Amino acid sequence: MRLRAGLWGMLAILSIGTEGADAADVESRIGTLADAQMADLLGKHDEEELTKYQRVLGQARKAIAQGEHRKAFGLLDEARKIEPHSAAAYIVYAKLHLAREEYASAEGAAQHAVQVAPENAGAWFQHSKIQALKGETDLAVRAAREAVKYSVDPRWDYQKWLGELLLQSGKVEEAERRLAAAAASLSNALETLETGIHLEESKREVVGIHEETELVTSIGGSVTERPVTRLEKQYKDAPEEWYQMQRLFTEQMGEVCFSRFDALLSLGRLEEAAGLLPQVFQRDADYRGSARYAFAVRDFAEVLQGLEAAHGFWSNASDSELATYVVALASSVDEKRLERSGKRLRRAISRSDSPWLLALLHYMKSYAPELKTLPSRATELAGADQALLEFYRAQFHFAQGYEELAWPQLELAVASGLLEGFELKVATVQLGLRE
C-alpha cells in the first residue's frame, strides 16, 4: 500500500502511535483514517452519495474562502438536503456566518449542529469557539469539554483549546493537565509523521533504464561481450505536503508548550517551566531557532553564532533579527566580531526603513561605543513601533545588569498589546521568571 500524499492523510495520524511499528503498519495507519470525520455517514449512504456530499461541502468551503457567500449558501442548502442529519453542513454554515460577521446566526447554526449530532466533537468545538467569541467563557469551557469527550483519542487541538480556556478561567491545575495531554498527543503525531517520512525515503524507485556491455569469461579462457539492461535507481522523496505538515506540527508544539509554560509559572513550578524553554523558542531545527532560545536566556555569544550561521541571514534578516543581533553584539562587547561582520551589518541595516530599528541603534550607540561605526538615521517613532523599541531596550539593560531599568520597559512593551511572536514570548518568559 502506497503512502498517501494529501494533507487529509497527514491529519489522520494525529491519533495514532508508533510503538512497535514496522513499515507496512505505519503505511497502513497513515493511509486509512483520512475521512474519519465522515464515518457516521457510512451506514446511511452508498459510496456515490457520500462522495457527492463531501464534494459539495468542499465546494462550499472553497466558496467561503473566496468570498463567494451567495454561492456558499446554495451549496450548503444542497448538502443539507443530501444529509439532513449530519453536523458537518451546519458547522460550515456557522463558519460562513462568522465570515459575514452574523454572530447570532453563527451561534444558531452551531447550536443546530449540536442538536442534530449531539456526539459530534466538531460541532461542540465550533460551538465552544463561538461562545468564547461572545465572552461566555463558562459556556465555552462546557462545550470544549464535550468536544474532548467525543473526539477520538482526544484530539490535541481540542485539548489545547480547552486548556487555554481553563487557564483564562483561573483553573490552572486542570489547564496544565490538558495542555500536557495536548503536547503528548502532538508529539506522538510528530513521531508518527517523521517515521513515515523516514520509511518513504528509505525506498528506492526506478528512474531510468540503460543498456551496457558486459564482458564474460568462459571456462576455456575466452572473453566475449554481451548486452545487459541496467535499472537506474535512486531514493524516493517524501511528498512536500508531509514536510509542510511537519513544520506546522512543530510550530503548534511551540504554541502548546508556551501555554503550558504559562500555567506552570502560575503554579510556581519554575523548574518544569524552564524545561519547556527549548520547545517554546526552538520552532525549527535551523540556527535561527537556537539563536532565539539563546536570546531568551541571555547567552549573547550563542545568539551571534546562531544568527551568523543561519542560511541567508545577512541577505534576508528581518528587522527583529537585526535588532536581536545588534543587542547581542552590544551586550557581548565583542569588538573583533564587530570588525569582522560590521560591513555586512551596515549593509543589512541600511536596507531597512524601520523607524524603531534605527531609533534603537541610535539609542544604544550612546551606551555601547563599539557600535558607533554603524549608521544612525534615527527617525520619529510611530505608535506601534514604541513597544518593540522598549522591548529591545529592556533586553540591553538586562545584559548590562540594570534590571531595575529593564522591568518597566518590558512591562510597558507587553502592556501595549502590540508585541507578537518571538518578542512577546521572550518578554512573557522573563516577566514570568521575575522573583
Helices and strands as residue ranges (DSSP letters): H 7-11, G 12-15, H 23-32, G 36-41, H 47-65, H 69-82, H 88-99, H 103-116, H 121-134, H 137-150, H 156-168, H 172-201, E 204-217, E 223-235, H 240-266, H 270-275, H 277-281, H 287-296, H 300-309, H 313-316, H 319-332, H 335-350, H 355-365, G 369-371, H 383-400, H 403-415, H 421-432
